[in-house]
Amino acid sequence: LHSPMYFLLSNLSLADICITSTTIPKMLVNIQTQSKVITYAECLTQMYFFTLFGGWDHFLLTVMAYDRFVAICHPLQYMVIMNPQLCVLLVLVFWILSALDSLLQCLMVLHLSFCPDLEIPHFFCELNQMNQLACSDNFLNNIVMYFATVLLGGGPLVGILYSYSKIVSSIRAIPSAQGKYKAFSTCASHLSVVSLFYGTSLGVYLSSAGTHSSQPSATASVMYTVVTPMLNPIIYSLR
């Protein structure tokens, strides 16, 4: 349990718990009280923590992909490369990056003006929606948001794709079918979680783009904000 993968898994579990904790309690209170009111301060707080833990989740999946890459492509050097100091450093650096990005996005929203009695067509305060619902000019906010999305969202995705391209090349070079199966089984759980996370996230926003709507479906958003974090521990428990 002190191996790098389990250390990263514990951090992924923490991120998943925190993501759901920022949205589900408020949603349950709304259902129980039949009131969907949220204050401006509560909305900003929810948006900050959701952006923080969502970004951290992206980075952790990337580090876990790199961990699988080292385990399969450089097995004899695995414990040397993925030493505890490196794992802690990567998690800490990506935590700081996520916190800074989340803080920047929330500070940008603070400069926007909103109409009174604003209605948010969602079950939580999402950064993209807050930018779109602003009554003042949101051009700069959108530029910063899309730049951060490409840099901090696209970067990890490229890292994951690169790691798995190397993993597939290494697995194909293994002569025996049993060896290929053993190598693939070590990254099957992570591949399932990555596919689920990015598949549901991209599906929500591509579907909203296809319907020419700037707001993703609240029902579809449940997939990546609730269902995916719930399934992650089940997938790894089965492994």
PAZA-685290 format. One line per 3 residues: for each residue x, y, z of C-alpha. Coordinates in steps of 0.05 Angstrom, whole numbers, plus 5000, padded with zeros to 4 digits. Layout:
BEGIN
X:Y:Z | ... $
***
This chain:
BEGIN
5000:5000:5000 | 5061:5046:5002 | 5074:5037:4928 $
5068:5098:4882 | 5003:5075:4850 | 4967:5068:4917 $
4994:5136:4940 | 4965:5167:4876 | 4900:5128:4885 $
4891:5156:4955 | 4899:5227:4927 | 4850:5211:4870 $
4800:5186:4921 | 4809:5249:4962 | 4798:5292:4899 $
4735:5252:4881 | 4707:5260:4952 | 4720:5334:4951 $
4689:5344:4882 | 4624:5311:4902 | 4625:5347:4970 $
4623:5414:4935 | 4560:5399:4895 | 4519:5341:4925 $
4505:5369:4996 | 4476:5434:4967 | 4435:5395:4916 $
4407:5350:4971 | 4389:5411:5014 | 4353:5441:4954 $
4313:5378:4943 | 4296:5372:5017 | 4276:5444:5028 $
4246:5455:4958 | 4288:5518:4954 | 4341:5530:4901 $
4369:5595:4927 | 4444:5604:4933 | 4479:5667:4955 $
4533:5702:4915 | 4588:5683:4965 | 4565:5610:4967 $
4565:5607:4892 | 4636:5634:4887 | 4659:5586:4941 $
4627:5527:4906 | 4657:5548:4839 | 4727:5557:4869 $
4729:5488:4902 | 4698:5452:4842 | 4749:5483:4795 $
4805:5467:4844 | 4789:5394:4854 | 4768:5383:4782 $
4835:5409:4758 | 4872:5368:4810 | 4835:5306:4785 $
4860:5320:4714 | 4932:5325:4738 | 4928:5262:4781 $
4903:5221:4723 | 4963:5246:4683 | 5012:5227:4738 $
4980:5159:4743 | 4988:5150:4667 | 5062:5167:4674 $
5066:5117:4731 | 5038:5062:4686 | 5085:5083:4630 $
5146:5075:4675 | 5120:5009:4703 | 5111:4978:4635 $
5165:5011:4592 | 5219:5015:4646 | 5201:4961:4697 $
5272:4952:4725 | 5279:5027:4739 | 5208:5035:4766 $
5224:5043:4840 | 5283:5089:4824 | 5243:5135:4778 $
5177:5135:4817 | 5209:5146:4884 | 5166:5174:4942 $
5199:5243:4937 | 5179:5250:4864 | 5108:5227:4877 $
5098:5277:4934 | 5130:5332:4893 | 5085:5320:4832 $
5022:5318:4874 | 5042:5381:4911 | 5061:5420:4848 $
4997:5401:4813 | 4957:5419:4875 | 4988:5488:4875 $
4975:5496:4800 | 4902:5477:4809 | 4894:5525:4867 $
4925:5583:4829 | 4882:5570:4768 | 4819:5566:4810 $
4837:5629:4847 | 4851:5666:4782 | 4785:5645:4752 $
4745:5666:4813 | 4781:5733:4817 | 4762:5745:4744 $
4689:5729:4760 | 4691:5780:4817 | 4701:5835:4766 $
4637:5816:4730 | 4569:5848:4743 | 4507:5804:4750 $
4434:5821:4746 | 4392:5814:4810 | 4352:5750:4819 $
4397:5712:4771 | 4374:5643:4752 | 4428:5590:4739 $
4402:5532:4696 | 4444:5481:4732 | 4449:5445:4799 $
4515:5479:4818 | 4554:5542:4801 | 4600:5526:4742 $
4653:5574:4717 | 4630:5574:4644 | 4558:5588:4663 $
4576:5645:4710 | 4616:5678:4654 | 4559:5670:4604 $
4506:5697:4653 | 4544:5761:4669 | 4510:5827:4651 $
4577:5861:4638 | 4630:5848:4585 | 4659:5778:4594 $
4707:5777:4535 | 4770:5777:4578 | 4741:5724:4625 $
4726:5678:4566 | 4797:5687:4539 | 4828:5670:4606 $
4780:5611:4617 | 4793:5581:4548 | 4868:5592:4553 $
4870:5557:4621 | 4826:5501:4594 | 4873:5488:4535 $
4936:5494:4577 | 4914:5458:4641 | 4863:5412:4610 $
4894:5397:4542 | 4964:5389:4571 | 4946:5331:4617 $
4906:5298:4562 | 4965:5302:4514 | 5009:5272:4569 $
4960:5214:4579 | 4956:5200:4504 | 5032:5202:4497 $
5041:5154:4556 | 4991:5105:4528 | 5021:5108:4458 $
5087:5086:4489 | 5052:5033:4530 | 5017:5004:4469 $
5083:5002:4431 | 5116:4965:4489 | 5059:4916:4496 $
5060:4900:4422 | 5134:4884:4427 | 5121:4830:4480 $
5125:4762:4444 | 5078:4720:4489 | 5003:4730:4495 $
5007:4719:4570 | 5059:4774:4576 | 5016:4822:4536 $
4956:4806:4580 | 4995:4816:4644 | 5023:4883:4619 $
4955:4908:4596 | 4921:4887:4661 | 4966:4933:4701 $
4937:4995:4667 | 4866:4970:4651 | 4836:5003:4713 $
4869:5070:4700 | 4849:5067:4626 | 4777:5054:4647 $
4776:5114:4695 | 4809:5160:4643 | 4759:5139:4589 $
4701:5150:4636 | 4726:5217:4661 | 4743:5248:4594 $
4688:5213:4556 | 4632:5241:4601 | 4665:5310:4605 $
4674:5317:4531 | 4606:5287:4517 | 4571:5340:4559 $
4604:5399:4525 | 4603:5370:4455 | 4528:5356:4462 $
4516:5428:4486 | 4557:5453:4427 | 4518:5409:4380 $
4452:5439:4404 | 4481:5510:4398 | 4472:5521:4473 $
4524:5553:4517 | 4497:5514:4577 | 4511:5439:4584 $
4453:5395:4605 | 4447:5390:4681 | 4427:5317:4674 $
4487:5301:4631 | 4533:5340:4679 | 4513:5291:4734 $
4554:5239:4695 | 4621:5272:4707 | 4607:5306:4773 $
4572:5249:4809 | 4573:5183:4771 | 4647:5183:4751 $
4674:5197:4822 | 4627:5144:4848 | 4651:5091:4798 $
4726:5104:4807 | 4733:5067:4874 | 4689:5010:4847 $
4735:5002:4786 | 4798:5001:4827 | 4767:4956:4880 $
4752:4905:4827 | 4824:4909:4802 $
***
